[in-house]
Amino acid sequence: MKFVAITSCPNGIAHTYMAAEKLAKAAERMGHEMKVETQGSIGVENELTREDIEQADGVIIAADKQVDKSRFRGKRVLEVSVTDGIRRPEELIARFERNEVPVYEKEKLKSVAEAKKERNEKQNPIYRNLMNGVSYMIPFVVIGGLLIALSLALGGEPTAKGLVIPEGSIWNRILSVGVASFTFMVPILSGFIAVSIADRPGLAPGMVGGYIAANGSFYGSDAGAGFIGGIIAGFLAGYIVKAIKRIRVPQMIQPIMPILVIPIVSSLLVAASFIFVIGQPIAGIMEGLTSWLNSMQGASKVVLAMVLGAMIAFDMGGPVNKVAFLFGSAMIAEGHANIMGSIAVAICIPPLGLGLATLLGKAKYTDEEREAGKAALAMGLVGITEGAIPFAARDPLRVIPSIMIGSMVGAVIAMLSNVADHVPHGGPIVAVFRAVDNVPMFFISIVIGMIVTALLVNAVKKPVDVEK
């Protein structure tokens, strides 16, 4: 049989390509042909042609975001999550062999509203909206963090007060560009949370609300409401816009609603909410959080690092991982890059540890797992936690606790060593870009964590022949 497939995940990075590889290899093992189109963060790759689709006996769509299915009318189409594409590729193909997949017909096409409603019912709306904002925010944090780190590393001059970049130097200007990028972080986060809730009309009020949230001068606070305020502003703007859109207005006013009425009214309502009601309380929460983080010493720092390390490893790029990652990313702008330092270490330990495990205990892994171990090592070097997923999917009860403990150990060592990461990413790659403070302890933390993971998982796994 001939198959075509599409894979896509919300971030468009690891899961998209892992699912494509798993589906293609499963088809080959089962004696079929398959071409997979990936819709990742860099756009569509290996695009399906009309001829590919016409010759296909079936279509598999493994995606966690909306995919246009109109080109597959008259074909048998199976829609699943991208995780199913990674974990159950043989089972998906077998459903076509048993003729269990219905034909996708023109009359069954859903309207945009129906498709959105169905998607919203399947996903947690708060998480989906938040991640939409985060995905657009991260490039601004990366630019800001990297440029600030590079300017300090290459242009900083040691003084009694620490590294100082001379005024008027090229590095001082690069530093200013980095700081400017950071200033966009909260407005972008708020704006695209609002877009996720209310579509394009939510962008302007969301960004206005995010700017006000980040600028405490609007509500008499020395410190702004930070990323917490930005998240609240985004949700507030989105739901206000959504409510206004539902109001029935005379036909003559309808054309000016999206360009005049909705942006102005919603922006004023969000601004008034922050200026007169919630701005100061949220700023107080942020000040308290900052004071608490500054006061953390000894045991409390260890507990925080353990919690963050466990969250990062638990679902390897899933919702729990993203919550911890978002917290660390936001703390960079609040002056706590050491928190991201612990997370940066924890991010790469699961794939690196499991890759090392396949080298140390070859008898406990199949040929396919040993190949996956090589890929996991490569993914770990560039900070992609998802490299551990193939191992966790096959043996979750042994693998997940092992990688959680390894990540916790590495995160604790990094926290106690004051390792700091100035960009929202992890793995050895961030040290290459000079985004890490205390590089020796950064690598020591990673190495110890991956050794702990490898030894633990190999201690609890049985040799392959015994399992058979």
N, C-alpha and C positions, 0 to 999 in steps of 0.2 A: 504494500500500500504506500501511497505518497501522502505526506502530511505537510501542512504549513502551520506556523505558530507565531504568536506575538507575545512577547514578555515585556512587562513594565512594572515598576514599583514607584511609590511616591517620590523618593529621592533620586531615582534614576541612576543609581550607582551599582552597588554590589548585587543585590537580589535580582535585578534585571538580567545581568549577564550570567549569574549562576544558574538561574532557571533555564536560560537558553541552552547552556552547555549540558545540563542534566537531561533536558528533553531530547536534544540531538543525539546524545550518547545512548539513551534508552531506546530510541527508534532504531539506531544502528544495531544494537544488541538483539532486538526483536525482529530483525530482517526487513525493516521498512526504511523509506527515505523521508527526510524531514528538512525543510528550510525554515529558519527562525528569524523573524524580524524583531530587532530590539528597539524599544522606544525609551532611550535613556536620557540622561541629563544633557548630552551633547546632540540630541536629536535622533532621527530615525536612521538606523544602520541595517544593512542587508535587506533593503526594502523588497517586499513581495511584489512581483510583477503580475499583470493580468494573466499571463500564461501560467505562472506558478499556481495561482488560485484556481484557474480552470482545470488544471490537471490534478489538483489535490482531491483525495478521497475524504479528507476531514481537516478541520481547523481547530486548533487549541489556542485559547486566549488565556494566558496566565498573567493576570494583571490586577493591581490594587488601585488602579485609576481608570477613568472612563476611556474606552477604546471604541473608535468608529467601526461598526460591524456591517455597514451598508454594502461594502464590496464583497461580502461573503453570502449574499442572498442565494438560496438554492443549495448551499453546502451544509454538511453536518458540522455544527459549531458547538464546542464545549468550552464554557467559561468557568474558570476557577481562579483562586487567589494565586499570587506569585509564589507563595510558600508551598502550595500544593505542587506547583511545577518543579520545585526543588526536591520535595520530599516524596512525591508519589508519581513520578513520570511514567513508570511502567503501567501503573493502574489506570492512568488516564488514557494511554494508548490502547490498553486492553478493552476499554469500554467501546472503542470504535470497532475492534475485532468482533465483539459480541453484538454489534449493531444496536447499542443502547443509547446512541446520541441522536436526537431529532434534527431534522432539517430546519435551517433558519430561513423563514419565508418573509417576503416583503410585508405581508399584512401583520406580521408579528413585531415589526419594528416599533420600538417605544418612542414616544415623544420626548423632547428634552426634559420637560417637567417630570415625566414618569421615570426617566432614567436617573435624574437627580434624586427623586424621592426614594427610589429603590437603593441607590448607593448610600444615601443618608441613613436608611434603616439598617444597613449592614455595618456601618462604621460608627464609632463613637464620634458625635459631631464636635464635641469640645476638643478632643485630641486631633481630629482632622483639621479643624480651623487653626488650632495652635501651630501644628506642624507646617501648615501652609505659610504662616507668617515666619516661622523659624527658617524654612528653606530659602526664603528671599533675604532674610537678615544675615545669614551666615557669610555670604561673600563679602559683605561690608565689614564684618568683624575680622575676617581673614585678612583683607587688605589692610585694615587699620593695625591689627596686631603685628603682621609681618613687617610693615613699613616702620612702625615704632621700634620693633626689636632690631631691625637692620640698622636704623639710624643710630640707635644707642650702641650697638655692637661695633659699628665701623666708624662712627663719627664722635662717639662719646669720649670725653676726657675726664680722668679720675680727679675728684676733688674731695675735700673733707665731707661734703654733703652727698657724695656718690658721683655717678656718671653725669656729666653736664655737656650738652652739645653747644658749641660756641654760636652766638648770635651771628646771623648773616652767612653762615656756612651752608653748603648744599645739603648737608645732612640735617640741618635745622629745618630747611624747607621740606625735605622728605618727611621729617617728623610731623610737620604741620599738615601735610597731606594725610598721613595716617590718623591724626587726631580728627581731621575733617571727616574721614570715612567713619570713624567711631560715632560722630554726632548723628549720622544717618541711621544708626542701628535701631534705636527705639522707634522712630517714626516709621521705618520700613516694616518692622515687626507689627506695629499696630495697623498700618495701612493694609497689609495683606491678610491679616486676620479678618479685618472688616470685609475685604474683597471675597474671602472664602464664604462669609456669611451672607453678604448682600450683593455679590457681583461688583462690577465696576463702579456703580454709584457709591460704594463704601470706601473707595480708595482715598479721596480727598479728606473727608471727615476723620477717617482713621489716622491718616498721617498728621493732620492738624492736632488731633487728640494726643497722639504719641509725642509730638514736639512739646506740647504743653505739659504732658506728664513728665518729660525728662528735664524741663526747665522750671525749677522751683520758684523763680522770681514771679511767676504768674500768681502764685498763691502764698507768697510770703515765707518761703522755706529756703534755707541755705542749700539744702540738698534736694534734688528732684525726687520724683517717685520711682525712677529707675525702670528696670525691665518689668517689675511687677505692675507698676503704673501703666506701662506700655501695653501689657497684655490686657489689663482691665479696659484701657481706652479703646483697644481694637475690638473687643467683644461689645463694649457699650456702643461704639459707633456703628458696628455691623447690625446690631439688633434695632437700634433707632432707625437706621436707614430702611431696614426690612419692614419695620412697622409703618413708616411713612409711605413706602411703595404700595402698601395695601389700601391706603386711603383712596376712596373714589373721588375724583375731581372732575369738574366740567371739561368737556372735550377741548375747549380752546386753551385750557391751561396745561393739558397733557404734554405738548411739545417742550415746554420750558421746565417741566418737573425735573428731569435728570441733569440738566445743565445749570439750573438756577435755584429752584426751590429746595430740592433734596440736599445738595451740598451746603447751602447756606444755613438752612434750618438745623440740619443734623450737626454741622460743625459748631454752631452756637450752643446747641444743647449739650454736646460733649464738653465744650470749653467751660460752660457754666457749671456743669457737674464737677469738674476738677477744681475750678477756681473757688467756688463757694461751698463745696460739700466734701469731696473725697480726696482732694489733692494733698492737704496737710496730713490727714491720718495715714495715707499710704506712704508719704515721705517719712513720717515717724516710724513706720514699720521698717522701711529701708534703712534708716539710721540705726534702729535697734538691731537689725540683722548685721549691718556692718560692724557695730560695736561688739556684737557677740562673736563674729568671726575674728575680729582683732584680738579679743580676749582669750580665744581658744588656745590652750596650752596642754601638753601632755596627753592625758587620757581622752579629753574631749576631741582633740584633733585626730586621735587614733580612731575613735568611734565614727567620726564624719568620714574619714578615708575608707573605713571598712564598709560603711553603708553605700558610699558612691561606687566603690570597686565591685561590690556584689551586684548592684543595680546594672552597672555597665555590662557585666558578664552574663547576667541572668537570661536575657532573651536576645542577646547578640544583634543589636540594631532594631529591636522592637520598641514598643511603647515605654517600657520601664527604662531601657537603655537611653531612649531619647529624653526622658524627663531629667535623668542625671546629667546628660550631655548639655541640655539647655541651661540647667543651673550653673554648670561650670563655665559655659560660654558667657552667660550674663555676668558672672562674677569677675571676668577679665576686665570689663569696663568699670566695675566698681572698685578696682584696685586689688583684687584677690586672685592673681594669676596662679598662686600656689594650689588653689583648688583645681583649676584646669590642669595643673601639673600632675596631680594624682590621677585625674581622669585620663590624661594622655597616656600615662603608663598602663592603666587598667585596660584601655581600649585595645591595645595590641597583644596583651598577654594570652588571651584565649587562642587565637590562630597560631601564634608563635609557639606556645606551649604544646599544642596538639601536633604541630608540625615536628617539633623536637621529639615528642612521644613516639611518632611513627619511625623516627630514625633510631631511637634507643630500644624499642620493643617491636621489631619487625614481625615477630611470630604472632603478635596479637592483632595484626591488621591485615586485611585483604590487600591484594594488589591495587584495587581501586582506591582503597583508603590511603595507601602509601602515596599514590599519585596525588590524591587530595591533600595529603600532608605537605607536599612540595608547593602546591598552590597556596595553602594556608600560610606557609612561611613567607611567600612573596606578598600576600595580602597583609600580613601582620607588619611587615616592614613599612608599609605605607598607611598603616592605621585603619584597616578595614576589619572590624570585629567579625563580620559576617563570614569570614573564612572558616570559622569554627562550626558553622551551621550543619554541614554534611555529617560531621561526627556526632553532634548533639541530636540530630534527627534520627540517626541509626541506634544510638545508645544513650538516651537522655539521662537515665538514672545514674549512670557512672560519669558521664562527661560533664553535665551541667554543674554538679557540686564541685568537681575538680577545678573547672575553670573559674568558678566563683571564688574559691579559696585562693587560687593563684593570683587572681586580680586583686583581691583584698590585701594579700601580703605585699604585692608590688605597690599598691596605692598607699599603704601605711608607711612603707619605707620612704617613698617619695615625699609624703606629707611631713614626716619627721625630719627629712633632709632639706626642707624648704626648696624643693624642685618647683619651678614656676614655668608655665607655658603661656605665651602671650597670644596664641592663636587657637581657635576652636577646632583642634584636630589632634590626633595622637600618633604614636609610633615613632620609630627612629627618624622618619622623614622630617619631622618638625625640628629636630636638632640640626639637620642639614641646612635648614633655612635660618638658623641662628635665632629661633623663636623661644629657646629654652634657656633658663638660668640653671646653673649647677649641672652642667651636662654629664660629668662623671657619675653622679648619683642617679641621674635620670636613666642611664644605661644599666647601672648596677641594679636599680629597682626592677627594670624590665627583665634582666637576666635571672634574678632570683625568683621573680614571679613565674617566669616560663619554666624554670627548673622544677618549682613546686608543682605546677600544673602537670608537667610531663610525668614526674614520679608518682603523683597521686593517681592519675588516670591509668597508668600502666600497672600500678599496684592492685587496682580493683578489676581491671579487665582480664579476661581469660584468653588463652591462646585460641586462634581461629579454629583449629581442628577440634578442640574440646567443645567449643560452642556448636559446631556442626554435629 
